[in-house]
Amino acid sequence: MRTLRRYLATEIMAATALVIVALVMLFAFFDLVEQIKDLGRGAYNMRRILIYMLLSLPDHIYALFPVAALIGTLFALAQLVAGSEYTVMRTSGVSTTRFAAALASVGLLFAALTFLFGEFIAPPAQQLAQRLPREFLPPIAEQALPRRGQELERAVEIRPREQHLRPLVGVPGADVDGEREIERAIRGFGDLHGFHPRSLCAGRFTICTASHIASI
């Protein structure tokens, strides 16, 4: 019975390993496609993208392992039946109960591996992976800003008071009149989009941040 259990475990593990490798490679490719869009922003280069993919592998393994174990077990059993090995086992005196017990022992091993990845390996690796974009990509508000010394041309543009005001995108109640109402609308636009107005000029308003434009 020990030989039978070892043989079943070897066949099932081999099939499960093939399935989990295929699934993890597929999800790693999805991660690459998702992260490649940020290539070149800030200090986020290809080496850090590959590190992100490697750190994300334990989480993918934890999520995909039950499915891979099921598919691998079914495939291994199908191969046993196709090769008449299952029939030989039954005719040699192996009962269904013993066969199920052998499969259960393999299942317990898979459960222990899943618990190990889910509790001790995947969480810290995923935390490190999530830190990479936060540390090496510029903040979202800064990504939308121009380089130093350039005005944010498309941020806000207001015509003189004798003309109708252009509606401000994203600002509730943008059709305003009067200097105080205009200033409140501009500051509301800045708060909404993460900008901090430092200069309110007559006729045209320029929104800037201290990290990008030192002086106005």
N, C-alpha and C positions, 0 to 999 in steps of 0.2 A: 504493500500500500504506500510505503514511503517513496518507492520508485515512481509509482503512478502519480503521486502528488507533485513530485519534483518535475516530472515530465510535463504535466498539465501547466504548472507554474511557468516553466520555461517557454512553452508555446504561447501562453496567454500574454506573458510579459513582452515577448518579442513582437507580437502583433500590436499590443498596446503602445509600445515604444514607437513603432512606425507611424501609427495614427497620431500620437501626440506630437511627434516631430513635424509631421505635415501640417497639422492645425496651428502649431506655434509659429512655424515659418510663414504661414498665411497671415496670421495676425501681426507678426513682426513687419511684414510688407505693408500692411495697412498703417502701422505706426510710422513707417518710413515715409509713406505718401503724405501723412498728416503733418509730420514735422518738417518735411523738406520745404514746405511753404515759408517757413521762418528762417531758412538758410540765408546767412549773410546779414541778418538783423542783429545789431549790437555785436556781441562776441559769440554768437551762436553759430558755430561752424559744424562741418561734417563730423568731426571727431566727437563732439558733444552729442550730436544726434545719434551716433552709433552707441555711445554710452547710455543714452536714454533708452534705446531699444533693448540693450542688454539688461538694464535694470528693470525693464518692464516684463521680461520673460518669466520670472517667478509668478507674477500675478496672472499672466496668461495660462501658465501651467496649472495653477490652482483652479482657475475658472473652467478650463477645458478638460482637466483630468477625468472627471466622472464620465463625460461623454466619450472620451478616448478609451477609457477602460471598458465601457459597454460595447463599443464598436469592436475593440480588439478581442474581447472575449467571444463575441458572436462569430467573428471571423475565424478565430482559432478552433472553436467548436465545429464550425462548418467544414474546416479543413480536416478535422478528425473524422467527421462523418463521411466526407467525400473519399477519404483514403481507407475507409472501412476499419479504421483503428478503434472507433467507438464500438463497433460490433464485436471486434476481438476482445475488448475489455469486458463487455457484458457476457460473452460466452466463456470467458476465463474465470467467471465467478464474481466480478465486481458488481455490487448491487447499486441501485440508483441512489440509495442513501449515502453510501461511501463516495460515490462520484460527486454528489452534491456537497459533501463535507470537504472534499478536496477543492472544489470550486470556492467554497466559503472561506477556506484558509487563504486562498489567493485574494479574495475580496477584502479580508481583514488587513492584509499587507497593503493593498491599494488605499484603504481607508487611513491607515497610519501615515502613508506617504502624503496623502491629501492634507491631513491634519498638520503635518510637519511644514508643508509649504504654506498653508493658510495662516498658521499662527506664528511662525518663527522666521520664515524666509521672505515671503511675499510682502508683508507690511513695511518692514524697514527699507527693502529695495524699492518699493513703490514711492515711499516718501522721498528717497534720494532722487528718484527719477522726476518727481514733480518739482523738486527744487531747482533742477537745471534750467528750465525755461524762465522761472522767476528770477534767477540770479544773472543769467546771461542775455536775456531779452530785455529791451527797453520797456518801460511801463507803457500801458495801453494809451494813456493820454499823450505821452511823448512821441509815440509812433505816428500820431496824426499831425504832429507839429513839424514845421520846416526846420532847416538847419539854422545855425546862428546867423543873425544879421538879416534874415528875411522876414517879411511880414506874412501873417496868416491871411492870405488874400481872400480866401473863401469863408472866413469865419463870420464876420459881421460887416455889413455895409448899410449905412443909413444915409438917405438923401437929406438935403437941407429941409428946414422945418416948413418952408412954404410949399414943398412938394409932399406928395403922399409917401409915407414910410414903407419901405420894403418889409414884408413880414419876415420875422426872424425864425429860422428853422429850429424846431424843437422847443420854442419858448411859448408857453400858454399866454394868450392875450397879447400877441406881438404887435397888433395895431395900436400903438400908443402915441401920445403927443405930449410934449413938454419935457424939459431937461430931466426932472426927477424921475418921471416915468421911464424915460429912455435909459437912464442910468440903472434903474432897478431891473429893467428888461435885460440889459447887457450883463449885469451881474448874475441874473438868473440863468442866462445862457452859459456863462462861465461855470457856475456851480453844476449845471446839468451835464456839461461835457468835460469837466475836470480842468478848466482853464481858470486862471486867476487874473482878472483885468488889472493892469497897472497903468494904463493910459486911456483916458477918454478924451478924444479930440473932437473939435467942432466939425460937423459934416460927415466925418468918417471915423469909425472906432476901430482901434487896433487892439486885439487880445494877445497878450504875451505871457510867458512864464519866465521866472528868474533863471531857470536852468538853461534856457535856450537864448534869451535876449537879455543881456546884462543891462543895457541902457536903451532908452527910447528917445 
